[in-house]
Amino acid sequence: MTSFFVCPVCGEPLVGEQTLNCENGHCFDRSKYGYVNLLRSNQSGKKRHGDDRAMVLARSGFLDKGYYAPVREAVLRALRAHASEGMRILDAGCGECWYTAYFARELAAFHPAVGGVDISREALREGHKRGGAELAVASTARMPVANGSCDAVLNIFSPEELGEFHRVLRPGGVLIRALPLEGHLWGLKSAVYDTPYANPAPATELPGFTLLSREDVRFSIHLPCQEDIWNLFTMTPYYYKTGRTDQDKLRQLHELDETVEIAVLCYQR
């Protein structure tokens, strides 16, 4: 079986099932959790890569309650508009694959090949349970994916590596981004910070890409319990940037009305 991925050492195709091999003799075993580790040791000096298990479970717990379903549907609409038989879809920064697996199911009639990369082993451990995609531990800054091999790249709330996205997309392929708008999560920020601030407006022009479409998704959600509030906070960048005193403000809340504002932008390479 030919893998979605290529050898991170030499760039040749990988083949196999439990063990992936290239023609130059490099081999990589799938873990018992279903993913293959293609992260080169010289790509990061950190002992732990990406989100830890507690963070991954918090995000899964929040997303599995469907709060962000309208966002997922908007991305699916953009993706479906460019769907084709046997298309190859790469989710760059796929996390626990709440989005990835859903798209694989909804587009099953097109028989897509779906791959997902993330630097977090813990995220892919959960992602494998959802099915629908071949998963690899890898940095989005250096993805083990062949040049021009993808019809669509998804970048949903993940770091952008535009050079890599351009490299792996075929000419005419599409990049779909999901980015927060100015008022996104205003309720959370108002509860935590004395002086909340709006997000910067997302830049829409990208070198090497042509903007095809944009859909702004705005809706409100009611979080009825402390668990959901804390899970939402944990899956945002604010979690890493907020001190204990401000975090404790959220611990006192048992319900929260929140605003979700997301831009879904589709580009052509």
Backbone as CSV, one residue per row, in Angstrom:
resi,resn,N_x,N_y,N_z,CA_x,CA_y,CA_z,C_x,C_y,C_z
1,MET,0.842,-1.193,0.000,0.000,0.000,0.000,0.878,1.245,0.000
2,THR,0.594,2.181,-0.891,1.352,3.423,-0.948,0.797,4.412,0.064
3,SER,1.680,4.975,0.866,1.272,5.910,1.902,0.936,7.276,1.318
4,PHE,0.172,8.064,2.063,-0.065,9.467,1.719,1.232,10.255,1.828
5,PHE,2.161,9.748,2.657,3.358,10.505,3.007,4.596,9.993,2.281
6,VAL,5.630,10.827,2.302,6.923,10.458,1.728,7.956,10.400,2.844
7,CYS,9.069,9.790,2.536,10.149,9.635,3.507,10.675,11.009,3.928
8,PRO,10.755,11.287,5.230,11.257,12.581,5.672,12.770,12.736,5.524
9,VAL,13.446,11.631,5.228,14.902,11.671,5.066,15.291,11.987,3.628
10,CYS,14.696,11.241,2.674,15.108,11.377,1.280,13.993,11.860,0.349
11,GLY,12.748,11.887,0.822,11.647,12.383,0.001,11.044,11.374,-0.940
12,GLU,11.476,10.122,-0.891,10.914,9.095,-1.770,9.582,8.580,-1.203
13,PRO,8.728,8.022,-2.050,7.442,7.499,-1.573,7.629,6.427,-0.506
14,LEU,6.676,6.363,0.419,6.659,5.327,1.434,5.590,4.307,1.082
15,VAL,5.883,3.041,1.288,4.927,1.975,1.033,4.909,1.031,2.225
16,GLY,3.787,0.327,2.384,3.660,-0.623,3.479,2.427,-0.324,4.300
17,GLU,2.214,-1.136,5.318,1.068,-0.949,6.204,1.541,-0.678,7.630
18,GLN,1.939,-1.710,8.370,2.384,-1.482,9.735,3.770,-0.832,9.773
19,THR,4.605,-1.178,8.793,5.908,-0.544,8.648,5.978,0.100,7.270
20,LEU,6.368,1.368,7.225,6.495,2.087,5.964,7.967,2.130,5.563
21,ASN,8.224,1.816,4.291,9.589,1.772,3.772,9.698,2.612,2.511
22,CYS,10.883,3.166,2.268,11.163,3.805,0.984,12.232,2.992,0.260
23,GLU,12.466,3.304,-1.001,13.396,2.519,-1.807,14.839,2.664,-1.343
24,ASN,15.118,3.659,-0.518,16.477,3.849,-0.009,16.715,3.181,1.341
25,GLY,15.744,2.387,1.780,15.939,1.599,2.980,15.548,2.262,4.288
26,HIS,14.988,3.447,4.233,14.513,4.077,5.468,13.160,3.478,5.836
27,CYS,12.963,3.199,7.108,11.696,2.583,7.506,11.154,3.228,8.780
28,PHE,9.818,3.205,8.885,9.126,3.867,9.980,7.936,3.006,10.397
29,ASP,7.867,2.669,11.668,6.797,1.830,12.171,5.613,2.680,12.634
30,ARG,4.418,2.190,12.337,3.240,2.833,12.907,3.174,2.492,14.393
31,SER,2.780,3.445,15.184,2.616,3.187,16.603,1.361,2.354,16.837
32,LYS,1.221,1.848,18.058,0.012,1.085,18.384,-1.216,1.975,18.398
33,TYR,-1.001,3.306,18.345,-2.115,4.250,18.294,-2.442,4.689,16.873
34,GLY,-1.810,4.052,15.883,-2.231,4.237,14.500,-1.468,5.247,13.673
35,TYR,-0.744,6.156,14.306,-0.002,7.160,13.541,1.428,6.684,13.293
36,VAL,2.114,7.346,12.349,3.527,7.096,12.106,4.301,8.361,12.444
37,ASN,5.412,8.202,13.118,6.217,9.357,13.527,7.234,9.672,12.436
38,LEU,7.002,10.789,11.722,7.905,11.216,10.656,8.582,12.541,11.004
39,LEU,8.584,12.880,12.296,9.246,14.102,12.754,10.731,13.841,12.888
40,ARG,11.529,14.599,12.137,12.980,14.462,12.224,13.465,14.970,13.567
41,SER,14.446,14.295,14.143,14.947,14.664,15.471,15.571,16.045,15.502
42,ASN,16.047,16.536,14.358,16.689,17.854,14.324,15.696,18.982,14.055
43,GLN,14.389,18.653,14.019,13.400,19.697,13.756,12.993,20.433,15.019
44,SER,13.278,19.871,16.160,12.947,20.537,17.416,13.824,19.984,18.516
45,GLY,14.294,20.871,19.370,15.084,20.444,20.508,14.232,20.145,21.721
46,LYS,12.925,20.273,21.618,12.047,20.071,22.753,11.815,18.584,22.986
47,LYS,11.694,18.244,24.274,11.410,16.849,24.622,9.959,16.512,24.340
48,ARG,9.037,17.476,24.614,7.620,17.262,24.356,7.192,18.129,23.192
49,HIS,6.473,17.553,22.269,6.045,18.281,21.077,4.532,18.485,21.111
50,GLY,4.089,19.732,20.929,2.674,20.003,20.756,1.866,19.884,22.032
51,ASP,0.554,19.809,21.870,-0.367,19.791,22.998,-0.227,18.494,23.800
52,ASP,-0.348,18.627,25.134,-0.299,17.431,25.975,-1.689,16.785,26.046
53,ARG,-1.767,15.668,26.754,-3.005,14.889,26.748,-4.165,15.659,27.366
54,ALA,-3.904,16.399,28.441,-4.981,17.152,29.087,-5.570,18.179,28.137
55,MET,-4.724,18.859,27.383,-5.192,19.864,26.426,-5.998,19.212,25.305
56,VAL,-5.512,18.083,24.824,-6.203,17.386,23.732,-7.584,16.914,24.179
57,LEU,-7.666,16.357,25.382,-8.954,15.868,25.877,-9.923,17.010,26.133
58,ALA,-9.405,18.165,26.574,-10.271,19.338,26.770,-10.864,19.788,25.443
59,ARG,-10.033,19.849,24.402,-10.524,20.277,23.094,-11.528,19.283,22.529
60,SER,-11.236,18.003,22.669,-12.173,16.981,22.192,-13.497,17.074,22.940
61,GLY,-13.413,17.277,24.254,-14.629,17.371,25.044,-15.507,18.528,24.619
62,PHE,-14.883,19.658,24.283,-15.646,20.826,23.833,-16.207,20.610,22.436
63,LEU,-15.369,20.209,21.504,-15.793,20.074,20.114,-16.845,18.980,19.943
64,ASP,-16.727,17.892,20.703,-17.667,16.787,20.548,-19.082,17.152,20.993
65,LYS,-19.246,18.268,21.687,-20.590,18.733,22.039,-21.223,19.563,20.927
66,GLY,-20.470,19.774,19.830,-21.052,20.400,18.648,-21.089,21.911,18.644
67,TYR,-20.436,22.555,19.580,-20.491,24.010,19.650,-19.972,24.678,18.378
68,TYR,-18.967,24.067,17.746,-18.364,24.660,16.555,-18.873,24.020,15.266
69,ALA,-19.988,23.328,15.321,-20.529,22.682,14.118,-20.731,23.653,12.957
70,PRO,-21.222,24.896,13.177,-21.372,25.814,12.037,-20.038,26.151,11.357
71,VAL,-18.959,26.183,12.132,-17.641,26.437,11.539,-17.248,25.263,10.653
72,ARG,-17.443,24.066,11.172,-17.092,22.870,10.403,-17.896,22.786,9.120
73,GLU,-19.172,23.162,9.175,-20.006,23.121,7.978,-19.551,24.147,6.941
74,ALA,-19.092,25.308,7.399,-18.618,26.333,6.471,-17.355,25.869,5.750
75,VAL,-16.447,25.227,6.477,-15.249,24.687,5.834,-15.632,23.592,4.849
76,LEU,-16.582,22.747,5.228,-17.032,21.685,4.319,-17.616,22.266,3.041
77,ARG,-18.389,23.355,3.147,-18.952,23.972,1.945,-17.840,24.422,0.995
78,ALA,-16.814,25.037,1.539,-15.700,25.485,0.693,-14.976,24.305,0.066
79,LEU,-14.806,23.249,0.850,-14.106,22.071,0.353,-14.942,21.339,-0.692
80,ARG,-16.228,21.204,-0.429,-17.098,20.489,-1.363,-17.181,21.194,-2.721
81,ALA,-17.068,22.511,-2.726,-17.139,23.278,-3.973,-15.993,22.922,-4.915
82,HIS,-14.945,22.319,-4.376,-13.778,21.979,-5.201,-13.467,20.481,-5.149
83,ALA,-14.455,19.691,-4.738,-14.246,18.256,-4.613,-14.167,17.590,-5.981
84,SER,-13.367,16.533,-6.062,-13.228,15.767,-7.299,-12.920,14.318,-6.942
85,GLU,-13.177,13.428,-7.870,-12.960,12.009,-7.645,-11.498,11.734,-7.295
86,GLY,-11.295,11.006,-6.196,-9.952,10.617,-5.786,-9.092,11.764,-5.279
87,MET,-9.700,12.859,-4.891,-8.916,14.023,-4.464,-8.083,13.695,-3.222
88,ARG,-6.981,14.415,-3.095,-6.072,14.235,-1.966,-6.163,15.476,-1.077
89,ILE,-6.565,15.249,0.161,-6.800,16.325,1.122,-5.799,16.200,2.256
90,LEU,-5.105,17.279,2.554,-4.163,17.309,3.667,-4.653,18.299,4.712
91,ASP,-4.819,17.820,5.942,-5.152,18.698,7.061,-3.847,19.014,7.792
92,ALA,-3.374,20.236,7.631,-2.090,20.666,8.195,-2.320,21.247,9.584
93,GLY,-1.954,20.477,10.616,-2.276,20.840,11.982,-3.626,20.277,12.364
94,CYS,-3.807,18.972,12.135,-5.129,18.338,12.235,-5.588,18.114,13.669
95,GLY,-4.659,18.173,14.640,-5.041,17.951,16.023,-5.703,16.601,16.221
96,GLU,-6.810,16.596,16.965,-7.504,15.345,17.277,-8.479,14.940,16.180
97,CYS,-8.457,15.615,15.032,-9.166,15.202,13.811,-10.679,15.319,13.890
98,TRP,-11.189,16.206,14.731,-12.629,16.441,14.770,-13.120,16.948,13.417
99,TYR,-12.370,17.819,12.797,-12.698,18.307,11.455,-12.331,17.266,10.397
100,THR,-11.131,16.734,10.483,-10.588,15.849,9.447,-11.482,14.646,9.177
101,ALA,-11.842,13.949,10.247,-12.640,12.735,10.090,-14.024,13.046,9.518
102,TYR,-14.573,14.173,9.913,-15.897,14.563,9.416,-15.862,14.807,7.912
103,PHE,-14.842,15.506,7.448,-14.737,15.771,6.012,-14.543,14.478,5.229
104,ALA,-13.751,13.564,5.773,-13.556,12.276,5.101,-14.884,11.537,4.951
105,ARG,-15.726,11.583,5.971,-17.032,10.911,5.904,-17.969,11.612,4.927
106,GLU,-18.033,12.938,5.025,-18.989,13.689,4.212,-18.629,13.674,2.725
107,LEU,-17.364,13.487,2.418,-16.922,13.475,1.022,-16.597,12.065,0.535
108,ALA,-17.095,11.067,1.247,-16.748,9.682,0.930,-17.130,9.297,-0.494
109,ALA,-18.159,9.910,-1.043,-18.589,9.580,-2.405,-17.512,9.908,-3.437
110,PHE,-16.583,10.796,-3.080,-15.499,11.173,-3.996,-14.260,10.291,-3.796
111,HIS,-14.329,9.364,-2.832,-13.223,8.450,-2.546,-11.903,9.212,-2.340
112,PRO,-11.910,10.154,-1.419,-10.694,10.952,-1.228,-9.616,10.178,-0.475
113,ALA,-8.370,10.580,-0.700,-7.264,10.169,0.164,-7.026,11.328,1.120
114,VAL,-7.089,11.055,2.420,-7.001,12.108,3.419,-5.805,11.856,4.325
115,GLY,-4.971,12.874,4.472,-3.833,12.797,5.368,-3.875,13.923,6.376
116,GLY,-3.350,13.659,7.563,-3.289,14.694,8.583,-1.931,14.693,9.249
117,VAL,-1.381,15.880,9.467,-0.119,15.995,10.194,-0.312,16.908,11.389
118,ASP,0.343,16.555,12.468,0.355,17.376,13.668,1.609,17.019,14.453
119,ILE,2.120,17.984,15.206,3.346,17.745,15.962,3.069,17.044,17.281
120,SER,1.787,16.955,17.672,1.418,16.351,18.947,1.050,14.878,18.789
121,ARG,1.810,14.010,19.414,1.467,12.593,19.418,0.142,12.348,20.122
122,GLU,-0.079,13.075,21.210,-1.308,12.883,21.970,-2.539,13.244,21.134
123,ALA,-2.422,14.289,20.325,-3.543,14.669,19.472,-3.839,13.575,18.450
124,LEU,-2.794,13.024,17.849,-2.993,11.990,16.827,-3.474,10.679,17.438
125,ARG,-3.111,10.451,18.674,-3.631,9.268,19.377,-5.155,9.324,19.444
126,GLU,-5.695,10.495,19.727,-7.141,10.662,19.733,-7.699,10.692,18.308
127,GLY,-6.957,11.347,17.405,-7.412,11.465,16.031,-7.590,10.132,15.350
128,HIS,-6.716,9.185,15.638,-6.809,7.870,15.009,-8.126,7.175,15.356
129,LYS,-8.648,7.432,16.548,-9.910,6.804,16.960,-11.075,7.252,16.076
130,ARG,-10.967,8.441,15.509,-12.056,8.973,14.682,-12.047,8.385,13.278
131,GLY,-10.885,7.919,12.813,-10.800,7.259,11.518,-10.860,8.220,10.340
132,GLY,-10.686,7.668,9.142,-10.860,8.434,7.912,-9.615,9.045,7.332
133,ALA,-8.499,9.054,8.096,-7.299,9.721,7.598,-6.049,8.949,8.013
134,GLU,-5.027,9.032,7.193,-3.705,8.533,7.563,-2.977,9.670,8.281
135,LEU,-2.388,9.364,9.432,-1.860,10.411,10.298,-0.364,10.252,10.527
136,ALA,0.316,11.395,10.572,1.757,11.402,10.804,2.139,12.512,11.770
137,VAL,3.003,12.181,12.710,3.624,13.204,13.544,4.652,13.924,12.683
138,ALA,4.456,15.213,12.512,5.367,16.005,11.677,5.102,17.475,11.933
139,SER,6.091,18.284,11.642,5.938,19.726,11.737,5.337,20.262,10.442
140,THR,4.401,21.201,10.564,3.851,21.811,9.356,4.891,22.670,8.648
141,ALA,5.997,22.970,9.328,7.072,23.737,8.697,7.906,22.888,7.748
142,ARG,7.766,21.560,7.876,8.480,20.654,6.980,7.674,19.360,6.894
143,MET,6.691,19.368,6.037,5.760,18.245,5.980,6.281,17.126,5.081
144,PRO,6.125,15.880,5.503,6.579,14.737,4.697,5.552,14.398,3.612
145,VAL,5.356,15.366,2.721,4.349,15.262,1.658,5.007,15.684,0.352
146,ALA,4.745,14.954,-0.718,5.410,15.221,-1.996,4.985,16.557,-2.599
147,ASN,5.889,17.154,-3.346,5.588,18.404,-4.046,4.389,18.226,-4.975
148,GLY,3.469,19.182,-4.951,2.350,19.192,-5.889,1.438,17.991,-5.827
149,SER,1.366,17.330,-4.664,0.608,16.080,-4.586,-0.799,16.243,-4.013
150,CYS,-1.145,17.433,-3.526,-2.425,17.623,-2.845,-3.382,18.483,-3.663
151,ASP,-4.647,18.125,-3.608,-5.690,18.933,-4.246,-6.227,19.998,-3.299
152,ALA,-6.140,19.731,-1.994,-6.638,20.689,-1.000,-5.804,20.586,0.262
153,VAL,-5.488,21.735,0.834,-4.823,21.822,2.136,-5.741,22.592,3.067
154,LEU,-5.966,22.041,4.258,-6.788,22.686,5.270,-5.890,23.250,6.359
155,ASN,-6.173,24.474,6.773,-5.417,25.122,7.840,-6.427,25.777,8.786
156,ILE,-6.861,24.993,9.780,-7.969,25.382,10.650,-7.433,25.694,12.041
157,PHE,-7.361,26.974,12.367,-6.877,27.430,13.676,-5.486,26.876,13.988
158,SER,-4.654,26.735,12.997,-3.310,26.193,13.195,-2.274,27.161,12.626
159,PRO,-1.020,27.052,13.078,0.024,27.923,12.524,0.121,27.792,11.012
160,GLU,0.351,28.914,10.355,0.430,28.931,8.893,1.868,28.785,8.419
161,GLU,2.051,27.929,7.459,3.345,27.764,6.791,3.076,27.870,5.297
162,LEU,2.913,29.087,4.816,2.421,29.299,3.458,3.345,28.712,2.403
163,GLY,4.652,28.769,2.637,5.582,28.187,1.679,5.382,26.689,1.527
164,GLU,5.165,26.014,2.638,4.911,24.574,2.609,3.558,24.259,1.973
165,PHE,2.556,25.050,2.285,1.241,24.816,1.679,1.327,24.955,0.164
166,HIS,2.040,25.975,-0.286,2.205,26.193,-1.729,2.960,25.029,-2.355
167,ARG,3.966,24.537,-1.666,4.791,23.447,-2.207,3.997,22.172,-2.417
168,VAL,3.173,21.792,-1.434,2.508,20.490,-1.534,1.246,20.533,-2.388
169,LEU,0.709,21.719,-2.655,-0.478,21.821,-3.499,-0.118,21.700,-4.975
170,ARG,-0.968,21.041,-5.726,-0.807,21.032,-7.178,-1.222,22.390,-7.727
171,PRO,-0.774,22.760,-8.911,-1.284,23.980,-9.536,-2.804,23.896,-9.675
172,GLY,-3.511,24.902,-9.218,-4.966,24.885,-9.234,-5.588,24.325,-7.981
173,GLY,-4.761,23.739,-7.104,-5.273,23.224,-5.845,-5.707,24.344,-4.920
174,VAL,-6.441,23.994,-3.841,-7.006,25.022,-2.976,-6.473,24.918,-1.548
175,LEU,-6.307,26.074,-0.950,-5.976,26.218,0.466,-7.190,26.810,1.164
176,ILE,-7.639,26.166,2.246,-8.789,26.659,3.001,-8.327,26.990,4.414
177,ARG,-8.518,28.241,4.777,-8.109,28.735,6.098,-9.342,29.055,6.941
178,ALA,-9.274,28.765,8.241,-10.291,29.210,9.192,-9.585,30.062,10.237
179,LEU,-9.997,31.347,10.316,-9.297,32.314,11.167,-10.292,33.079,12.032
180,PRO,-9.891,33.444,13.251,-10.791,34.236,14.104,-10.946,35.662,13.592
181,LEU,-12.179,36.177,13.681,-12.451,37.578,13.361,-12.354,38.432,14.628
182,GLU,-12.603,39.729,14.455,-12.327,40.689,15.516,-13.067,40.389,16.824
183,GLY,-14.324,39.962,16.750,-15.112,39.764,17.962,-15.143,38.348,18.495
184,HIS,-14.293,37.484,17.961,-14.305,36.071,18.350,-13.977,35.904,19.832
185,LEU,-14.822,35.147,20.537,-14.660,34.814,21.958,-14.601,36.059,22.846
186,TRP,-15.424,37.041,22.520,-15.446,38.269,23.311,-15.948,38.007,24.733
187,GLY,-16.862,37.091,24.888,-17.372,36.781,26.216,-16.293,36.219,27.120
188,LEU,-15.485,35.308,26.603,-14.392,34.717,27.364,-13.376,35.779,27.765
189,LYS,-12.996,36.615,26.805,-12.003,37.653,27.097,-12.535,38.675,28.097
190,SER,-13.818,38.989,28.004,-14.407,39.956,28.933,-14.445,39.401,30.355
191,ALA,-14.604,38.080,30.454,-14.654,37.459,31.775,-13.280,37.373,32.421
192,VAL,-12.239,37.301,31.606,-10.888,37.089,32.126,-10.128,38.398,32.322
193,TYR,-10.234,39.302,31.325,-9.365,40.475,31.308,-10.125,41.742,31.693
194,ASP,-9.452,42.623,32.398,-10.045,43.910,32.767,-10.274,44.783,31.542
195,THR,-9.354,44.701,30.572,-9.473,45.484,29.336,-9.354,44.540,28.140
196,PRO,-10.443,43.882,27.756,-10.358,42.966,26.613,-10.104,43.723,25.321
197,TYR,-9.504,43.049,24.377,-9.167,43.679,23.108,-9.672,42.823,21.956
198,ALA,-10.001,43.499,20.866,-10.470,42.796,19.670,-9.296,42.133,18.955
199,ASN,-9.579,41.047,18.267,-8.558,40.407,17.442,-8.245,41.293,16.243
200,PRO,-7.026,41.249,15.727,-6.739,41.968,14.488,-7.503,41.348,13.323
201,ALA,-7.901,42.183,12.378,-8.579,41.666,11.185,-7.622,40.762,10.417
202,PRO,-8.077,39.606,9.956,-7.171,38.692,9.255,-6.729,39.252,7.902
203,ALA,-5.465,39.056,7.582,-4.967,39.435,6.263,-5.516,38.448,5.238
204,THR,-6.038,38.965,4.156,-6.673,38.082,3.174,-5.803,37.830,1.939
205,GLU,-4.852,38.698,1.667,-3.990,38.507,0.502,-2.782,37.656,0.881
206,LEU,-2.542,36.615,0.095,-1.417,35.720,0.339,-0.573,35.614,-0.925
207,PRO,0.739,35.756,-0.812,1.591,35.613,-2.003,1.518,34.201,-2.554
208,GLY,1.343,34.100,-3.858,1.273,32.799,-4.516,-0.108,32.185,-4.554
209,PHE,-1.109,32.883,-3.968,-2.472,32.360,-3.920,-3.462,33.422,-4.376
210,THR,-4.570,32.969,-4.954,-5.664,33.852,-5.360,-6.888,33.550,-4.510
211,LEU,-7.446,34.568,-3.868,-8.629,34.376,-3.039,-9.836,34.083,-3.922
212,LEU,-10.479,32.938,-3.682,-11.653,32.534,-4.457,-12.961,32.863,-3.744
213,SER,-12.975,32.672,-2.432,-14.222,32.896,-1.699,-13.931,33.182,-0.238
214,ARG,-14.897,33.828,0.407,-14.818,34.095,1.836,-16.214,33.992,2.424
215,GLU,-16.331,33.282,3.533,-17.582,33.211,4.281,-17.291,33.553,5.735
216,ASP,-17.938,34.596,6.238,-17.807,34.961,7.643,-18.923,34.272,8.426
217,VAL,-18.530,33.518,9.431,-19.472,32.730,10.222,-19.586,33.369,11.598
218,ARG,-20.772,33.838,11.929,-21.003,34.492,13.220,-22.220,33.868,13.897
219,PHE,-22.063,33.449,15.138,-23.182,32.888,15.890,-22.846,32.943,17.387
220,SER,-23.861,32.703,18.195,-23.704,32.721,19.646,-23.903,31.321,20.202
221,ILE,-23.196,31.026,21.283,-23.365,29.747,21.974,-23.528,30.015,23.468
222,HIS,-24.261,29.141,24.119,-24.417,29.229,25.572,-23.700,28.045,26.198
223,LEU,-22.739,28.322,27.057,-22.004,27.278,27.768,-22.635,27.139,29.156
224,PRO,-23.268,25.998,29.432,-24.083,25.873,30.646,-23.343,25.343,31.871
225,CYS,-22.031,25.097,31.743,-21.334,24.501,32.881,-19.862,24.906,32.886
226,GLN,-19.245,24.790,34.054,-17.852,25.144,34.229,-16.930,24.299,33.341
227,GLU,-17.266,23.024,33.177,-16.438,22.142,32.361,-16.307,22.672,30.933
228,ASP,-17.417,23.067,30.331,-17.380,23.548,28.951,-16.632,24.875,28.846
229,ILE,-16.811,25.740,29.840,-16.094,27.025,29.844,-14.597,26.785,29.920
230,TRP,-14.194,25.917,30.815,-12.758,25.660,30.987,-12.172,24.944,29.776
231,ASN,-12.909,24.024,29.191,-12.428,23.338,27.996,-12.226,24.321,26.850
232,LEU,-13.149,25.260,26.679,-12.990,26.276,25.635,-11.747,27.116,25.900
233,PHE,-11.579,27.545,27.122,-10.406,28.357,27.464,-9.117,27.599,27.189
234,THR,-9.088,26.337,27.531,-7.877,25.531,27.376,-7.483,25.346,25.914
235,MET,-8.446,25.378,25.006,-8.134,25.154,23.590,-7.781,26.441,22.852
236,THR,-7.675,27.564,23.576,-7.319,28.842,22.957,-5.903,29.251,23.339
237,PRO,-5.299,30.157,22.576,-3.966,30.670,22.945,-3.964,31.426,24.269
238,TYR,-5.139,31.900,24.713,-5.199,32.664,25.967,-4.766,31.811,27.161
239,TYR,-4.987,30.515,27.074,-4.636,29.616,28.169,-3.147,29.717,28.505
240,TYR,-2.325,29.836,27.465,-0.881,29.871,27.675,-0.396,31.249,28.130
241,LYS,-1.214,32.265,27.903,-0.770,33.637,28.128,-1.391,34.289,29.365
242,THR,-2.229,33.553,30.082,-2.998,34.130,31.172,-2.490,33.629,32.518
243,GLY,-2.273,34.557,33.441,-1.786,34.206,34.764,-2.852,33.548,35.628
244,ARG,-2.411,32.990,36.759,-3.308,32.248,37.637,-4.464,33.110,38.161
245,THR,-4.175,34.368,38.493,-5.221,35.237,39.037,-6.367,35.407,38.055
246,ASP,-6.022,35.677,36.789,-7.073,35.844,35.777,-7.748,34.518,35.448
247,GLN,-6.990,33.431,35.462,-7.595,32.122,35.222,-8.632,31.786,36.292
248,ASP,-8.351,32.204,37.525,-9.274,31.905,38.618,-10.637,32.580,38.427
249,LYS,-10.661,33.689,37.669,-11.947,34.333,37.388,-12.870,33.379,36.634
250,LEU,-12.296,32.626,35.698,-13.104,31.668,34.944,-13.575,30.518,35.811
251,ARG,-12.776,30.143,36.789,-13.142,29.037,37.670,-14.414,29.340,38.459
252,GLN,-14.730,30.624,38.582,-15.912,31.020,39.338,-17.184,31.033,38.490
253,LEU,-17.026,30.892,37.170,-18.183,30.955,36.283,-18.789,29.564,36.069
254,HIS,-20.115,29.507,36.033,-20.795,28.235,35.799,-21.696,28.279,34.568
255,GLU,-21.736,29.431,33.911,-22.349,29.529,32.591,-21.799,30.766,31.901
256,LEU,-21.825,30.739,30.592,-21.249,31.833,29.817,-21.923,31.899,28.453
257,ASP,-22.303,33.100,28.038,-22.768,33.332,26.674,-21.586,33.812,25.850
258,GLU,-21.368,33.162,24.733,-20.157,33.428,23.955,-20.492,33.745,22.504
259,THR,-19.605,34.531,21.893,-19.713,34.897,20.487,-18.621,34.185,19.696
260,VAL,-19.019,33.550,18.621,-18.067,32.896,17.717,-18.076,33.652,16.394
261,GLU,-16.917,34.115,15.979,-16.779,34.839,14.703,-15.549,34.312,13.969
262,ILE,-15.804,33.637,12.872,-14.738,32.971,12.119,-14.841,33.323,10.639
263,ALA,-13.707,33.571,10.014,-13.649,33.733,8.558,-13.127,32.447,7.946
264,VAL,-13.852,31.924,6.958,-13.403,30.767,6.197,-13.035,31.258,4.800
265,LEU,-11.758,31.184,4.468,-11.256,31.727,3.205,-10.699,30.604,2.343
266,CYS,-11.056,30.624,1.079,-10.600,29.613,0.137,-9.747,30.265,-0.940
267,TYR,-8.546,29.711,-1.153,-7.587,30.253,-2.129,-7.218,29.187,-3.146
268,GLN,-6.815,29.655,-4.299,-6.303,28.752,-5.337,-4.822,29.014,-5.539
269,ARG,-4.081,27.916,-5.645,-2.641,28.029,-5.913,-2.425,28.343,-7.369
